[in-house]
Amino acid sequence: MLVKDLNKLVNKEAEIKGWVFNLRSSGSLYFLQIRDGSGFVQAIVNKESVASEVWEQCQKITLETSVVLQGVVTEHPKKIGEYELQVTGLKLIHIAEEYPIGKKEHGPDFLMEWRHLWLRSPKQWAILRVRDAIILAINEFLHQQNFIKVDSPVFTPNACEGTTTLFAVPYFDLGNAFLSQSGQLYIEAAISSVGRCYDFGPVFRAEKSKTKRHLTEFWMMDAEGAFIEHEENLRLQEDLVRYIIRYCLTNCQKELAILERDTQKLQQADAPFVRLSYDVAIKKLKELGSDIQYGDDLGNDDEGLLTKDSAVPVFIEKWPKSIKPFYMKRDSSNPDLVLNDDLIATEGAGELIGGSQREDDYNLLLERIKAEGLKVEDYEWYLDMRKYGSVPHSGFGIGLERTVRWITGVEHIRECIPFPRMITRLKP
């Protein structure tokens, strides 16, 4: 029986298997806090009610000892909806050595060294489950919108946005390959087959960034759709994020409570998003005291300023083409701008999504590739898509860990992936 299902056996016998993550004794009673992966339960061992050998076994238990327990399920006397196990039988699977992570406060470096054990804590358990819920929500929403999953390669011969932030990898006799930083170019090829598609997997950025919002290896969902133009692309992004919010509020109540997340702020974010053009955003930032200049990218502080008084995420759309990648389609009303967007989340969470309508004109795309000094031969296969039935199309990418950080409200992105990779950390 899983702990999460104990409500089905109230006043009946049950057996659970798990780990003792906390314990205390009070004379003739032992209170064992049990974790089985599905949830948490208190198991009570009463010396007067169990065989002597059960009591003797109980006295050997240490933190993180693995056990099999039999007992009667009862309702918690004070907490509605929670249950306890009145133990009748106990088997020790493995008596744990002295556990290195104590109840005292530990610094982040210590906890990162013991990340493989730190994952067992209730907070990390909750984050992992929210992460899983967000993945499920993304997959569910996209399939409802007629997208299918199409996997893109991790080894790539070239980049979406230049090679300055790519990891080079020797690739047999063919020279260097690169670890992918986006599957976008590949799923663009697939839309002429399946119409709407997405990939979802690990990507890699060789930026030497130490912020709370950057990882070297992270997970990204990239979506692409044929016959989707800029306005529809924005609607899809907004609908996806609001779907994620509702999914997590419905399915992760216990997890968000453990994380002490202010769910009211998430509820407020489930409303129509704000839209600002890049031009308007720059003017607003200057009024708020930023020293940003037209043509600059937004920094972390700028993103925070734009969202600090907003209950909902903010789209910044139609950026100068000079600071955006070659594949973005120009705005017909102003060819110096592109039909793109960044979605900035509330509460200082920063950018969650980057998206754009893609350039579908062969000659204009070729011109942009040359203008950026890229090798045309590296992108001939990508140009081919504009030679054989080109159509208007758009796409976007959402960072999983940044979304997890926003939904959970945790401080640092390193807690939002099981084993974070950062510029100063490669293990465990």
Sequence and secondary structure as in RCSB ss.txt:
>XXXX:A:sequence
MLVKDLNKLVNKEAEIKGWVFNLRSSGSLYFLQIRDGSGFVQAIVNKESVASEVWEQCQKITLETSVVLQGVVTE
HPKKIGEYELQVTGLKLIHIAEEYPIGKKEHGPDFLMEWRHLWLRSPKQWAILRVRDAIILAINEFLHQQNFIKV
DSPVFTPNACEGTTTLFAVPYFDLGNAFLSQSGQLYIEAAISSVGRCYDFGPVFRAEKSKTKRHLTEFWMMDAEG
AFIEHEENLRLQEDLVRYIIRYCLTNCQKELAILERDTQKLQQADAPFVRLSYDVAIKKLKELGSDIQYGDDLGN
DDEGLLTKDSAVPVFIEKWPKSIKPFYMKRDSSNPDLVLNDDLIATEGAGELIGGSQREDDYNLLLERIKAEGLK
VEDYEWYLDMRKYGSVPHSGFGIGLERTVRWITGVEHIRECIPFPRMITRLKP
>XXXX:A:secstr
  GGGGGGGBTSEEEEEEEEEEEEEETTEEEEEEE SS EEEEEEETTTS HHHHHHHTT  TT EEEEEEEEEE
 SSSTT EEEEEEEEEEEE     SS SS   HHHHHHTHHHHTTSHHHHHHHHHHHHHHHHHHHHHHHTT EE 
   SEESS SS STT  EEE TTS EEEE S  HHHHHHHHHHHSEEEEEEEEE      STT  SEEEEEEEEE
ET  HHHHHHHHHHHHHHHHHHHHHH HHHHHHTT  HHHHHHHSS  EEEEHHHHHHHHHHTT    TT    H
HHHHHHHTT SS EEEE  BGGGS TTB EETTEEEEESEEEEEETTTTEEEEEEEEB   HHHHHHHHHHTT  
GGGGHHHHHTTTSS   EEEEEEEHHHHHHHHHT S GGGGSSS  BTTB   
